Amino acid sequence: MSRGSDTAARTAADILSERAKALAKPREDQTSDAKTVVWEVAVVRVGHQLWGLPLHALERVLRTPPVTPLPGQPSAVIGVAHAFGELVSVVSGQRLFDAPGTEPEPWVVGLVMEPGVVALAVDEVMGARRVTRDALDASWPPHGEGLITARTLDHVAILDLAALRVDARIVTEQAAGGGGA
């Protein structure tokens, strides 16, 4: 691969990452009212943890389809499955979030991520909710930690899609580098 195409691939990856970060940020409204909705999320349970998955990235929720394991995949990828009308990577929420539970997780949530959909396996889908500014835990670090962009007072961790998109536990070296051997 030439140096020029390497720069172009890296630039495209940077652009996609910036877009994902912008989408993951809370909506900025004109008012700082405590009741302002900053996220709309689907709340899922993984092990004993609660996670908020941004609704704008949600494709669909299905029972976990048959999964075909593939060798050499990152630690949280349990294989591939036909779901959401395409062949998708299936990521174990328990492995990704270090939340032990009973595998296999019975549900998959389709998250729209560049370049396609990722099926996140979860233990339970609890419903949707609007997260208001006053529901956020102000003691949580302002820039989140790892895959968490914010946390609510009732301990729902809001998933940071930009961080997930580049997490080494789900991204292969080939995918991160733009492919090619």
C-alpha positions as CSV (number, residue, x, y, z in Angstrom):
1,M,0.0,0.0,0.0
2,S,1.4,3.4,-0.9
3,R,1.9,6.1,1.7
4,G,-0.7,8.3,-0.1
5,S,-3.4,5.7,0.1
6,D,-2.5,4.9,3.8
7,T,-3.0,8.6,4.6
8,A,-6.3,8.6,2.7
9,A,-7.6,5.5,4.6
10,R,-6.5,7.0,7.9
11,T,-8.3,10.3,7.0
12,A,-11.5,8.4,6.1
13,A,-11.3,6.5,9.4
14,D,-10.7,9.7,11.3
15,I,-13.7,11.3,9.6
16,L,-16.0,8.3,10.4
17,S,-14.7,8.4,14.0
18,E,-15.5,12.1,14.3
19,R,-19.0,11.6,13.0
20,A,-19.6,8.8,15.4
21,K,-18.3,10.9,18.3
22,A,-20.6,13.8,17.2
23,L,-23.6,11.4,17.1
24,A,-22.8,10.0,20.5
25,K,-22.7,13.4,22.2
26,P,-25.8,14.6,24.1
27,R,-28.1,16.9,22.1
28,E,-27.3,20.5,22.9
29,D,-30.5,22.4,23.4
30,Q,-30.9,26.2,23.7
31,T,-31.9,25.8,27.4
32,S,-29.9,24.2,30.3
33,D,-33.2,23.2,31.9
34,A,-32.8,20.1,34.1
35,K,-35.7,18.3,32.3
36,T,-34.0,18.7,28.9
37,V,-33.7,15.3,27.2
38,V,-30.1,14.6,26.4
39,W,-30.4,11.0,25.2
40,E,-33.1,8.6,24.1
41,V,-31.9,5.1,24.8
42,A,-33.0,1.4,24.9
43,V,-32.1,0.0,28.3
44,V,-30.7,-3.5,28.3
45,R,-29.4,-5.7,31.0
46,V,-26.0,-7.5,30.6
47,G,-25.2,-9.6,33.6
48,H,-26.0,-7.4,36.5
49,Q,-25.3,-4.2,34.6
50,L,-27.7,-1.8,32.9
51,W,-26.7,-0.2,29.6
52,G,-28.4,2.6,27.6
53,L,-28.0,2.1,23.9
54,P,-28.7,5.3,21.8
55,L,-32.0,4.8,20.0
56,H,-30.7,6.6,16.9
57,A,-28.3,3.7,16.3
58,L,-30.7,0.9,17.0
59,E,-31.6,-1.3,14.1
60,R,-33.9,-3.9,15.7
61,V,-34.1,-6.4,18.5
62,L,-34.2,-10.1,17.8
63,R,-33.9,-13.4,19.7
64,T,-30.3,-14.5,19.3
65,P,-30.0,-16.5,16.0
66,P,-27.7,-19.4,15.5
67,V,-24.1,-18.1,15.7
68,T,-21.2,-19.6,13.7
69,P,-17.9,-19.1,15.6
70,L,-14.9,-17.9,13.6
71,P,-11.3,-18.4,14.6
72,G,-9.0,-15.5,15.2
73,Q,-11.7,-13.0,16.1
74,P,-11.3,-10.3,18.9
75,S,-12.2,-11.5,22.4
76,A,-15.8,-10.2,22.5
77,V,-16.8,-11.4,19.0
78,I,-18.5,-14.8,19.4
79,G,-19.0,-15.3,15.7
80,V,-21.3,-14.4,12.8
81,A,-25.0,-14.8,12.2
82,H,-27.7,-14.0,9.7
83,A,-29.7,-11.3,11.3
84,F,-31.3,-8.0,10.3
85,G,-31.3,-9.2,6.7
86,E,-27.5,-9.6,6.5
87,L,-24.5,-11.5,7.8
88,V,-23.4,-9.7,11.0
89,S,-20.7,-10.0,13.7
90,V,-22.2,-11.0,17.0
91,V,-20.6,-9.4,20.0
92,S,-21.1,-10.8,23.5
93,G,-22.2,-8.0,25.8
94,Q,-21.1,-10.1,28.8
95,R,-17.5,-10.3,27.4
96,L,-17.5,-6.7,26.1
97,F,-18.7,-5.1,29.4
98,D,-17.0,-7.7,31.7
99,A,-20.4,-8.6,33.1
100,P,-20.5,-12.4,33.8
101,G,-23.9,-14.0,33.2
102,T,-25.3,-17.1,31.6
103,E,-24.2,-17.5,28.0
104,P,-25.5,-17.5,25.4
105,E,-27.3,-14.2,25.8
106,P,-30.9,-14.7,24.5
107,W,-31.3,-11.3,22.7
108,V,-29.3,-9.4,20.1
109,V,-29.7,-5.7,19.5
110,G,-28.7,-4.5,16.1
111,L,-26.5,-1.4,16.3
112,V,-25.9,0.6,13.1
113,M,-22.2,1.2,13.0
114,E,-19.9,2.0,10.0
115,P,-19.7,0.1,7.8
116,G,-22.7,-2.0,8.8
117,V,-24.7,-3.5,11.6
118,V,-23.2,-5.2,14.7
119,A,-25.4,-7.6,16.8
120,L,-24.8,-7.0,20.5
121,A,-25.9,-10.0,22.5
122,V,-27.7,-9.0,25.8
123,D,-29.5,-10.8,28.6
124,E,-32.7,-8.7,28.6
125,V,-34.2,-5.7,26.8
126,M,-36.0,-3.6,29.4
127,G,-37.5,-0.9,27.3
128,A,-36.8,2.7,26.0
129,R,-36.4,5.8,28.0
130,R,-35.5,9.5,27.7
131,V,-32.6,10.5,29.8
132,T,-32.9,14.1,31.1
133,R,-30.1,16.3,32.2
134,D,-31.2,16.0,35.9
135,A,-31.1,12.2,35.7
136,L,-27.3,12.2,35.0
137,D,-24.8,11.4,37.7
138,A,-22.8,14.6,38.0
139,S,-20.0,12.7,39.9
140,W,-19.3,10.6,36.8
141,P,-16.3,11.8,34.9
142,P,-17.4,14.4,32.3
143,H,-15.8,12.5,29.3
144,G,-16.9,9.1,30.5
145,E,-14.6,6.1,30.9
146,G,-14.0,3.4,28.3
147,L,-17.3,2.6,26.6
148,I,-19.3,4.8,29.0
149,T,-20.1,8.3,27.9
150,A,-22.4,9.1,30.9
151,R,-24.1,7.4,33.8
152,T,-27.6,8.0,35.2
153,L,-28.4,8.3,38.9
154,D,-30.0,4.9,38.7
155,H,-26.8,3.4,37.3
156,V,-27.6,3.0,33.6
157,A,-24.3,3.4,31.7
158,I,-24.8,5.2,28.4
159,L,-22.8,3.4,25.7
160,D,-20.3,5.6,23.8
161,L,-20.7,4.4,20.2
162,A,-17.6,6.2,19.0
163,A,-15.5,4.3,21.6
164,L,-17.3,1.0,20.7
165,R,-16.5,1.5,17.0
166,V,-12.8,1.4,17.7
167,D,-12.7,-1.0,20.7
168,A,-10.0,-3.7,20.2
169,R,-12.3,-6.3,21.7
170,I,-14.6,-6.1,18.6
171,V,-12.4,-4.6,15.8
172,T,-10.0,-6.8,13.9
173,E,-6.6,-5.4,13.0
174,Q,-7.6,-5.8,9.3
175,A,-10.8,-3.9,9.7
176,A,-9.1,-1.1,11.7
177,G,-6.4,-0.7,9.1
178,G,-8.8,-0.7,6.2
179,G,-8.0,-4.2,5.0
180,G,-5.3,-5.7,2.9
181,A,-2.6,-8.1,3.9
